[in-house]
């Protein structure tokens, strides 16, 4: 009868678990878009990101897009430029040869204000680079859409600072912006909420921090023009609007960087990316090797240590393993509770009659046996607690010494003293202060209170 019941229960359980097993092994439902084909940024996000720079000269814009893919080098270059503000022309290009940054980052040192903005708004810079790497053609198409809005609003025109021209490239109508004087470059400061007319995405307003605007700047038609920059060969980038890509002016590039390249194609160099991860699946796949190296760098930066078995001091597991090695399993419960646990152990030990003291009465046996057991037990726990709190510090050494005394035999007073010294600080009483008060002069067992060991003149009868 019992066997039949067991078989019935087993079959019922198997039947009940069968649908669950099938549900766990079922393939995932297909999605409309795979992660690699899904856009990284929505169109309204791209408009917001690009609004503050879409009206920059083509060459400068292209070099900003290239450089934004190396945000850590942007930070280094900005700091270096602040430390060397007087360098210009040949002295600047010569000094840049000693720097390890990508050439696009080096080129922005000729535009300190632009470099500083990218450094101050590093989150924006990284998003700009992520969008450019993952959606390059869409980024350049968005720039053209923004320029068309500014032109339709009557705010994008040729003047003494810039030349605005409409062209047809690969069957596309595009707007080109170049310096009016090829030797002098003006970087415009403009108000996106003005120059683009009515903004079509209220939930995604154009990005433009107020500190980008110079103090006391006078805007004319939404624009402010600062001092022109004699950039020379530092302006070597370009936009191939018809193909949705950026390119390089080989002659200018070689002159500024002291190189000898012969291709005008630009390619992202993942060696300059550092520890910054790639956002979208396509970029991770294309630059995966370097992205894995960057992940390893980030893990090391977070404080991971080989001596902890790959677990850093910032990880709970790493701390727990270290405490366990130095002081036993008490480290898992936390060093802050070790003192309280030692105090409670003394209470329990004091209340239980002991068998190892050799006293004739139950009360005396209970006190001496409890002291003996409490001394050894609390020394072990105090050692664990001290190891958890100090990770092998002086408290653990003191507790180890007390444990030796407790296990070496001797009279009940020595045992009690060892137990008292094993106490951690509880309720404001420290281990050091409790040991003298629980001295061995009377031979009575120490009775544990709420605040550590509390010694009397002798055992309480």
Long-range contacts (C-beta under 8 A, 24 or more apart in sequence): 35-281, 36-280, 36-281, 36-282, 36-285, 39-135, 39-138, 40-130, 40-131, 40-134, 40-135, 40-279, 40-280, 41-127, 41-130, 41-131, 41-134, 41-135, 43-138, 43-142, 44-200, 44-201, 44-203, 44-204, 45-131, 45-204, 46-131, 46-135, 46-138, 46-139, 46-142, 47-142, 47-145, 47-146, 47-200, 47-201, 47-204, 47-206, 48-201, 48-204, 48-205, 48-206, 48-207, 49-124, 49-127, 49-128, 49-131, 49-207, 50-128, 50-139, 50-142, 50-143, 50-146, 51-146, 51-192, 51-196, 51-206, 51-207, 51-208, 52-192, 52-206, 52-207, 52-208, 52-212, 54-142, 54-143, 54-146, 54-147, 54-150, 55-146, 55-147, 55-150, 55-156, 55-177, 55-188, 55-190, 55-195, 56-177, 56-187, 56-188, 57-162, 57-177, 57-178, 57-179, 57-185, 57-187, 57-235, 58-176, 58-177, 58-178, 58-237, 58-238, 58-239, 59-178, 59-235, 59-236, 59-237, 59-238, 59-249, 60-111, 60-114, 60-185, 60-187, 60-235, 60-237, 61-143, 61-237, 61-239, 62-237, 62-238, 62-239, 62-246, 62-247, 63-104, 63-107, 63-108, 63-235, 63-236, 63-237, 64-108, 64-114, 64-118, 64-128, 65-128, 65-129, 65-132, 65-139, 65-246, 66-102, 66-104, 66-132, 66-237, 66-246, 66-266, 66-268, 67-102, 67-104, 67-105, 67-107, 67-108, 67-118, 68-118, 68-125, 68-126, 68-128, 68-129, 68-132, 69-129, 69-132, 69-133, 69-268, 69-273, 70-101, 70-102, 70-104, 70-105, 70-129, 70-272, 70-273, 70-274, 71-122, 71-125, 71-126, 71-129, 71-276, 72-273, 72-274, 72-275, 72-276, 73-101, 73-102, 73-105, 73-272, 73-274, 74-105, 74-108, 74-115, 74-118, 74-119, 74-122, 74-125, 75-119, 75-122, 76-101, 77-101, 77-105, 77-106, 77-108, 77-109, 77-115, 77-119, 78-115, 78-116, 78-118, 78-119, 79-119, 80-109, 81-109, 81-112, 81-115, 81-116, 82-112, 82-116, 85-112, 89-230, 89-232, 93-233, 93-234, 93-256, 93-257, 93-258, 96-257, 97-258, 101-272, 102-269, 102-272, 103-253, 103-256, 103-257, 103-259, 104-237, 105-272, 106-256, 106-257, 107-234, 107-235, 107-236, 107-237, 107-256, 109-234, 110-229, 110-231, 110-232, 110-234, 110-235, 111-185, 111-187, 111-229, 111-231, 111-234, 113-187, 113-226, 114-187, 117-212, 120-209, 120-211, 121-209, 124-207, 126-276, 130-278, 130-279, 130-280, 130-283, 133-268, 133-278, 133-279, 133-280, 133-283, 134-279, 134-280, 134-282, 134-283, 136-244, 136-245, 136-246, 137-243, 137-244, 137-245, 138-244, 140-239, 140-241, 140-244, 140-245, 140-246, 141-244, 143-239, 144-172, 144-174, 144-175, 144-241, 146-196, 147-175, 147-177, 148-175, 149-196, 149-197, 150-195, 150-196, 150-197, 151-175, 152-197, 153-195, 153-196, 153-197, 154-221, 155-190, 155-194, 155-195, 155-196, 155-197, 155-221, 155-222, 155-223, 156-195, 161-186, 161-188, 161-225, 161-228, 162-186, 162-188, 167-241, 169-240, 169-241, 169-242, 170-241, 170-242, 170-243, 171-242, 172-241, 172-242, 174-241, 174-242, 176-241, 179-235, 181-228, 183-230, 183-232, 184-228, 184-229, 184-230, 185-228, 185-229, 185-230, 185-231, 185-235, 186-225, 186-226, 186-228, 186-229, 187-226, 187-229, 188-223, 188-224, 188-225, 189-213, 189-214, 189-217, 189-223, 189-224, 189-225, 189-226, 190-219, 190-222, 190-223, 190-224, 191-219, 191-222, 194-219, 194-221, 194-222, 195-221, 195-222, 195-223, 232-256, 237-266, 275-301, 322-391, 323-384, 323-387, 323-388, 323-391, 326-387, 326-391, 326-392, 326-396, 327-383, 327-384, 327-385, 327-386, 327-387, 327-388, 327-392, 327-396, 328-380, 328-383, 328-384, 328-387, 329-384, 330-381, 330-384, 330-385, 330-387, 330-388, 331-384, 331-387, 331-388, 333-388, 334-388, 335-385, 335-386, 335-387, 335-388, 335-389, 335-390, 336-389, 337-385, 338-381, 338-382, 338-384, 338-385, 338-386, 338-388, 338-389, 338-424, 339-382, 339-385, 339-423, 339-424, 339-425, 339-426, 340-424, 340-426, 341-381, 341-385, 342-378, 342-381, 342-382, 342-385, 342-422, 342-423, 342-424, 342-426, 343-423, 343-424, 343-426, 343-427, 343-448, 343-450, 343-451, 343-452, 344-448, 345-374, 345-377, 345-378, 345-381, 346-374, 346-378, 346-419, 346-423, 346-446, 346-448, 346-453, 347-448, 349-373, 349-374, 349-377, 349-378, 349-448, 350-374, 350-445, 350-446, 350-447, 350-448, 357-412, 363-459, 363-461, 364-459, 367-412, 367-444, 367-445, 367-459, 368-412, 368-415, 368-445, 370-445, 371-412, 371-415, 371-416, 371-419, 371-445, 371-446, 372-406, 372-412, 372-415, 374-419, 374-448, 375-402, 375-406, 375-415, 375-416, 375-418, 375-419, 375-422, 376-403, 376-406, 376-407, 378-419, 378-422, 378-423, 379-403, 379-406, 379-418, 379-419, 379-422, 381-422, 382-422, 382-423, 382-424, 382-431, 383-422, 385-424, 386-424, 389-424, 395-424, 395-431, 398-431, 411-440, 411-443, 412-440, 412-443, 412-444, 412-445, 413-439, 413-440, 413-441, 413-442, 413-443, 414-440, 416-440, 416-444, 416-445, 416-446, 416-453, 416-455, 419-446, 419-453, 420-446, 420-452, 420-453, 420-455, 423-452, 423-453, 425-452, 426-450, 426-451, 426-452, 427-451, 427-452, 429-453
